[in-house]
Amino acid sequence: MFLDTVDLRVAETIVDYLQASDATMRVAQLRALGGAMARVPVDATAFAHRKSRIMVNVAAFYTSPADRLVRETWVTGLRGPRCARATAARTSTFWR
C-alpha cells in the first residue's frame, strides 16, 4: 500500500497490527520514495507509483495451504479502516 505520511496514529496501528498476528514471521516495511525516481514522469516506465511518498510492504509467512488464506486475509487487512489514507497495491504472501 502507499501512504503520504506516517503519523503517530498510523505507526501505532502498524505496530499493534503486527503484534496481534500469530504468524511465525510477519513484517511491515516502510520505504521512503521520492528523489530522482519521483522526477521521472509517471507514464515513462512500468512503475506507476512515482507520486507516492511512502510504500508499505506487508508480509507474513504461512506454513500450510490452510494457513495461506489466514495470512492473506491478515496481510490485506491492514489497509482500509486501519490505515484510512492508504491506497491499495498488489498484495502477496510468502511461505516457508
C-alpha positions in Angstrom: 0.0 0.0 0.0 1.1 3.6 -0.3 0.9 6.5 2.2 1.6 10.2 2.0 2.6 10.4 5.7 3.1 8.2 8.8 2.0 10.0 11.9 1.9 8.5 15.4 -1.6 7.1 14.9 -0.5 5.2 11.7 2.7 4.0 13.3 0.8 2.7 16.4 -1.7 1.0 14.1 1.0 -0.8 12.2 2.8 -1.9 15.4 -0.4 -3.1 17.0 -1.4 -5.0 13.9 2.0 -6.8 13.8 1.8 -7.7 17.5 -1.7 -9.1 17.1 -0.7 -11.7 14.5 0.4 -15.2 15.4 2.3 -15.8 12.2 5.7 -17.3 12.6 7.1 -14.3 10.8 5.3 -11.0 10.0 6.6 -7.7 8.9 5.7 -4.2 7.7 8.4 -2.5 5.8 8.1 1.3 5.2 10.2 2.6 2.3 10.5 6.3 1.6 10.0 7.1 -2.1 10.9 10.3 -3.9 14.1 11.8 -5.0 15.3 11.2 -8.6 12.7 8.5 -9.0 9.9 11.0 -8.4 11.3 13.3 -11.1 10.6 10.7 -13.9 7.2 11.1 -15.5 4.6 8.6 -14.1 3.9 7.2 -17.6 7.6 6.9 -18.5 8.1 3.4 -17.1 6.2 0.5 -15.7 6.4 1.8 -12.1 3.2 3.8 -11.7 3.6 5.0 -8.1 6.1 7.8 -8.5 3.9 10.3 -6.8 3.6 8.2 -3.7 5.8 9.3 -0.7 5.8 6.0 1.3 5.5 2.4 0.2 4.4 -0.1 2.9 5.2 -3.7 2.2 3.2 -6.1 4.5 4.1 -9.8 4.6 3.6 -13.0 6.6 4.9 -16.5 6.3 2.4 -19.3 6.1 3.1 -22.9 6.9 0.3 -24.8 5.0 -2.3 -24.3 2.3 -4.9 -23.8 5.0 -2.8 -21.2 6.8 -2.3 -19.3 3.5 -5.8 -18.0 3.5 -5.5 -16.8 7.1 -2.2 -15.0 6.3 -3.5 -13.4 3.0 -6.5 -12.1 4.9 -4.2 -10.7 7.6 -1.9 -9.0 5.0 -4.7 -7.3 3.2 -6.5 -6.4 6.4 -4.0 -3.6 7.3 -5.3 -1.3 4.7 -8.8 0.1 4.7 -10.2 1.3 8.1 -6.9 0.7 9.9 -4.9 3.0 7.6 -7.7 5.0 6.1 -5.4 7.2 3.9 -3.7 4.3 2.3 -4.0 3.4 -1.3 -4.1 -0.3 -2.3 -1.3 -2.0 -4.1 -0.7 -5.6 -5.2 -0.6 -8.0 -2.2 1.4 -11.1 -1.8 2.3 -13.6 0.9 5.2 -15.9 1.4 5.6 -19.4 2.7 8.5 -21.5 4.1 
